[in-house]
């Protein structure tokens, strides 16, 4: 079951991840929310992150405070 977040406006978003290669050759994982389920859906929020909501209602991941 993919992780879903419902914002204050009642819209549901699903968490996804994608690994990209940077110009210097290093790999970086990118996390993003989409309204529909696509490839690479995540079942839970990654360790060290928490879900927040922007003032426009869009969900985003931010690093959790220690």
Secondary structure, 3 states (H helix, E strand, C coil): CCCEEECCCCCEEEEEEEEEECCCCCEEEEEEEECCCCCCECCCCCCCEEEEECCCCCEEEEECCC
